[in-house]
């Protein structure tokens, strides 16, 4: 469905746009989302090109999205190849999903050297119903903190979250199609392809199958944990786990990774939190089940002689935040949601929202005793800043995919927000 049939996000006048735009797309979501964005750009007169490193990339680069180049060389040849593609193709814009994958990091370095505009697309800093499209980098590479502190004003309207119907089955089907294509075709067509994730495809599937088989037991454990939280009389603190494979953890996270962060949080809680406080460790909704978090937490509880730690797999995050006296996070977007609820937040890694007046800059041992709430006015200003600079309504799949592709295309064609 063309974007013209939809209620589109207002954008600056065509005269404000840059001329002769040529977009180079790298890896995107495991869905046709980037192809849909490219189609919209082409409808606006831009040229588009995709470089893929695996059969899954080719699978989702739909007809009408533009040319496709298969990169089949060793990874060490990629920077030189990227430079040649950008120079020979007169590329003006580079678009990729996140900035952490080695394939993307190398291309971003080349793009900066050549003066190519860089746009990073990701899930929304605020969810659901929003996507992020950010210039130059994310996390520790983000320009958001400096731009916000400089009080830069954007020309974009406020992007309010929209309620889009989503389907886990569709998400799973896309993911399986992407990885199955790679399993079957990569050894022959892309011999140097290496998955950027920590676990191989077969291991990932094994984890998900294991979770499915354990669903009744997981549901029972979840209900017991929720009951304990509901009936607890003292303070409740929340530590949301992130995905170990997420580059926000791998690049901008905690010194030796998520497991070390968990161990240090439990140790600090056992030693310094009030004796009537409860720590809830919530697993990520799409954790693959390969890491035995429940067993790790039980070991930590025994090690520190602290039974006041609850492992939670599931539950309503919004309700849990309302119950919480404070949230400790490495750099999860849950921290932003917590701030929007007025909850104290302690950040352990590098996060765009770890700013004065938003998060608590006390040492962790003090946070357990006297967590400091954010400034409501400061939170409101920061959320508005995000919604008028780097957020657009949409989703990578489901009902929000087409509106999201339209909004991302519009934003790519407009001048950068900062």
PEJO-V131281 format. One record per backbone hydrogen bond with DSSP energy under -0.5 kcal/mol. NH is the residue of the N-H (numbers start at 0). CO is the residue of the C=O. Records with the same first field share a line. If there is no record, write none. Layout:
BEGIN
NH = CO + CO
END
This chain:
BEGIN
4 = 1
5 = 2
7 = 5
15 = 12
16 = 13
17 = 412
22 = 46
23 = 92
24 = 22 + 48
25 = 94
30 = 28
35 = 31
36 = 32
37 = 33
38 = 34
39 = 35
40 = 36
41 = 37
42 = 38
43 = 39 + 40
44 = 41
45 = 40
46 = 20
48 = 22
49 = 66
50 = 24
51 = 49 + 68
56 = 53
57 = 53
58 = 54
59 = 55
60 = 57
61 = 59
64 = 61
66 = 47
68 = 49
70 = 51 + 68
71 = 69
76 = 73
77 = 74
80 = 76
81 = 77
82 = 78
83 = 79
84 = 80
85 = 81
86 = 82
87 = 83
88 = 84
89 = 86
90 = 85
91 = 21
92 = 21
93 = 116
94 = 23
95 = 118
96 = 26
97 = 95 + 120
103 = 100
104 = 100
105 = 101
106 = 102
107 = 103
108 = 104
109 = 105
110 = 106
111 = 107
112 = 108
113 = 109
114 = 110 + 111
115 = 110
116 = 91
118 = 93
119 = 133
120 = 95 + 118
121 = 131
123 = 129
130 = 391
131 = 121
132 = 389
133 = 119
135 = 117
136 = 134
140 = 137
141 = 138
146 = 142
147 = 143
148 = 144
149 = 145
150 = 147
151 = 146
155 = 387
158 = 386
159 = 157
161 = 128
163 = 161
170 = 166
171 = 167
172 = 168
173 = 169
174 = 170
175 = 171
176 = 172
177 = 173
178 = 174
179 = 175
180 = 176
181 = 177
182 = 178
183 = 179
184 = 180
185 = 181
187 = 184
188 = 184
189 = 185
192 = 189
203 = 199
204 = 200
205 = 201
206 = 202
207 = 203
208 = 204
209 = 205
210 = 206
211 = 207
212 = 208
213 = 209
214 = 211
217 = 213
218 = 214
219 = 215
220 = 216
221 = 217
222 = 218
223 = 219
224 = 220
225 = 221
226 = 222
227 = 223
228 = 224
229 = 225
230 = 226
231 = 228
236 = 277
237 = 325
238 = 279
239 = 327
240 = 281
245 = 242
248 = 245
249 = 245
250 = 246
251 = 246
252 = 248
256 = 253
260 = 256
261 = 257
262 = 258
263 = 259
264 = 260
265 = 261
266 = 262
267 = 263
268 = 264
269 = 265
270 = 266
271 = 267
272 = 268
276 = 273
277 = 234
278 = 307
279 = 236 + 277
280 = 278 + 309
281 = 238 + 279
282 = 280 + 311
286 = 283
291 = 289
292 = 290
295 = 291
296 = 292
297 = 293
298 = 294
299 = 295
300 = 296
301 = 297
302 = 298
303 = 299
304 = 300 + 301
305 = 300
309 = 278
311 = 280
313 = 311
316 = 314
319 = 315
320 = 316
321 = 317
322 = 318
323 = 319 + 320
324 = 235
325 = 235
326 = 343
327 = 237
328 = 345
334 = 331
336 = 332
337 = 333
338 = 334
339 = 335
340 = 336 + 337
341 = 338
342 = 337
345 = 326
346 = 344
347 = 328
348 = 329
349 = 251
350 = 348
353 = 350
354 = 352
357 = 354
358 = 354
359 = 344
360 = 358
365 = 362
366 = 362
367 = 363
368 = 364
369 = 365
372 = 370
374 = 356
375 = 373
378 = 374
379 = 375
380 = 376
381 = 377
382 = 378
383 = 379
384 = 380
385 = 381
386 = 382
387 = 383 + 384
388 = 385
389 = 385
390 = 385
391 = 130
393 = 128
394 = 399
398 = 164
399 = 396
400 = 397
402 = 398
403 = 399
404 = 400
405 = 401
406 = 402
407 = 403
408 = 404
409 = 405
410 = 406
411 = 407
412 = 408
413 = 409
END
